[in-house]
Amino acid sequence: AKNTLPKNYLWLAERAGATVVPELKVVDVVPLGGARGADGYRVRARRPGLVRTGAREFTARGVVVAAGALGTNELLAACKRRGSLAELSDRLGQLVRTNDESIPAATTSDHAADYRSDIAITSSVFVDEHTHVTNNTYGDGGGLLALTYGPATTARTTPGRWAQFLCAYPGYLLGLLRDRRWSRRTVIFTVMRGTDVSLRLRRGFGPGRLRTEAVGTSQDGVSAVDTAKRVAALAARRMNGRPLASLGETLGSAPLTAHFLGGAVIGADREHGVIDRQHRVFGYTNLLVCDGSAVPANVGVNPSLTICAMAEAAMSHIPPAATGGRSG
């Protein structure tokens, strides 16, 4: 629903008669009138958090799941496990995309520098046919991101990366304690690739939790991490500073991504996807998925407009309420 925090579809939905019920997390979707939802659905929700209070139930002729790629996968996986949506395709959790992404940074040694801008992303470049790079700047409120980054390493092995990191990190951390202006003098780069590489989701630790497993590597043999390191190194040289990498990437070989996609993707049938081209869940009536989890490929750019266009296309297939066919 979001375009920006103050500008989104929720305001338009409320003007059209929708009721927004905040501070509730949906925990189950149960078909009515048989296993396929012919008579609608019962939606169970509660307040999020450790204390499970404020439980409520809603009924609807149709349900649109749009909890974001991670939230939708968590909800649908939980419904499939408990049997409330047992007919969900076994492809659920497959073809999970990250935009084949890595997010490095570069910070200048000039403590008086100020890269803040009213526009977070001011430039964009394709460094090859598959790789797209944007810059990102943050205001004073972005300083906490400094704790998720550390000095970039050049070693190819895990022990080598750890050794380089442990030598360089104390100095980096000391610099943060001395100067709280990290977000003013740092540029973060989003390195995205439109290659066919994916993950899959498996059940993790704790209720509703999921974990990722690697499926394969990029077909062209190019790593987003390697490209990101070069981008950060070049930027740091220009800024007279140092390149940075996310801690997960350096210490755990797990690149940071801002664009978690897929897992409930469009397919020709339930053997190849979870939803059809109109975003209808295979095996169910009036049950749709309309968010980033439906995106079937790495798009190689910020996917927000792609997600929006796909959701609007899905909504265009729902008949107006006057025909009696609206699915809710």
Beta strands, then each sheet from edge to edge (+ up, - down):
strand 1: 25-31
strand 2: 41-46
strand 3: 56-60
strand 4: 63-65
strand 5: 94-97
strand 6: 105-108
strand 7: 124-126
strand 8: 131-136
strand 9: 149-151
strand 10: 186-193
strand 11: 199-203
strand 12: 210-214
strand 13: 241-246
strand 14: 261-263
strand 15: 287-289
sheet 1: 1+ 2- 3+
sheet 2: 4+ 15+
sheet 3: 5+ 14-
sheet 4: 7+ 8- 10+ 6- 13+ 9-
sheet 5: 11+ 12-
end
